[in-house]
Amino acid sequence: MKMLLNGEWVDRGDKIEIRDPFDDSLVDMVPRANEGDVNIAFKAADKGYREGKSMTVFDRAQILNKTAAIVSDNLEDFAVLIAREASKTIREARKEVSRCVNTLTVSAEESKRILGETIPFDSFPGGEQRRGYYYRFPIGVILAITPFNDPLNLVAHKLGPAIAAGNSVVLKPATVTPLSALKLAEAFLEAGLPPQMLQVVTGIGSEIGDSLVRSEIPRMISFTGGVEAGKRIASLAGIKKMGMELGSDSPVIVWKDADIDWAVESCVSGAFWAAGQNCIGVQRLYVHKEIYKVFRNKFVARTDKYKIGDKLQEDTDMGPMITEMEAQRVEEWIQEAVKRGAVVLTGGKRKGALVEPTVLEEVPKGARLHCEEVFGPTVNLYMVDNLDRAVDKANSLPFGLHAAIFTRDVNVAFKAAYGLDCGGVMINESTDYRLDSMPFGGVKYSGLGREGIKFSLQEMTEPKVVCFYIK
Ligand code: NAP
């Protein structure tokens, strides 16, 4: 596929190969963008912004609805593309496509609710002759940088609200998964989006990232990815608005009165969805000691039933990690934890990019599996017996995206909901739940600001005051 620059599908001699991590087969190639391409993209986006802000809300909403319809009509093609270029199984990929349709549809709806207010200028002496209001206008060119794990819907989370508000976008998708983003860009153009409102630059972050981020043309960077890249971007960005959706190592408390079977079902899925490459994937499970053994045995038995392998087979539960290198990293982290005293209850082995779903206990505090985001199919079990201490343990790391608790006691649920430091607390469900229109984001190193269409629209627009002096 080609990249989208200044209204044209552009190729380059230098290419990036997109390979299916399951069997290393070549899926496609995309151009390897250079700094010159970055400049072309921003210049075009600057013009695109002027077009976007003069478009009517009706037209923007029509384009978003049409794009949603195109994605919906081609759901299976999008799903197969996600399943081939990324880690997801075909069933996981279909779910992502249907979420993308929702993200775009809600963006169309929310474009009609970008509201202002009248301002009571006469609320302070001297303002008697003034009347006015504020309205929200698009912030300008937005640089959107997206990760590999939801290669379609997380792109839609940038493009949907940005276009709903009338901004233009320069999108840099993850190097390993640019195809779903390009196919979505095709859908936007087919739906009638003025081409200069969207540029898609397919390049490598370590090569073109700095020039993208340092450019003075974008007024906002909307980044989803890891903490390290986030820190570098923040250090180079200069004076621009910044939205950061970063990683986590989500904790779940399973209290003694929990519905154990449901907690097991929900947490196994939450730990191993997308082979654990999920920013709200379950990484740490704090289980009450009275139910620990029963929970552990059921959890391991359910994990053992997981079928791993070919992503395109309907009955596969979990696919490979995004690259063999990433799988090797997770294997090393498991071995490091074991050397430090952790016990593998099931899994732990790797073949190519496939890592078995792995359950561990007694993972010590210093192990990377405990204190860093694993972003892989492993989960740690810990025994707890006191709610305050469980909440403290859950809060003890420098992340805070989602946390969860399973309990039938509303007082316990309330206490946990208020005590857990994070952007969202799930009660009687694993951390792996997100509605695309809810406010989504984290505290500490998990991020800055919130996404979730209405909330992204606040970040991607600014208020302008209009004040009439009446003689
Ligand atoms: P990543 O390595 O940080 O990459 C994310 C994006 O940033 C990619 O497009 C990458 O390009 C680009 N990038 C890397 N270095 C850059 C630089 N110096 N300047 C500009 N761009 C740069 O993350 P990932 O491995 O793709 O995704 C996994 C991470 O994303 C995890 O930490 C996960 O928790 C997080 N995540 C967070 C959320 C959320 O909503 N909070 C959602 C999903 C994922 P290249 O691909 O070319 O390196």
Boltz pocket constraint, residues with backbone or C-beta under 6 A from the ligand:
constraints:
  - pocket:
      binder: B
      contacts: [[A, 145], [A, 146], [A, 147], [A, 148], [A, 149], [A, 150], [A, 154], [A, 172], [A, 173], [A, 174], [A, 175], [A, 176], [A, 203], [A, 204], [A, 205], [A, 206], [A, 208], [A, 209], [A, 210], [A, 212], [A, 213], [A, 224], [A, 225], [A, 226], [A, 227], [A, 228], [A, 229], [A, 230], [A, 232], [A, 233], [A, 244], [A, 245], [A, 246], [A, 247], [A, 248], [A, 278], [A, 279], [A, 373], [A, 375], [A, 401], [A, 441], [A, 446], [A, 447]]
      max_distance: 6.0
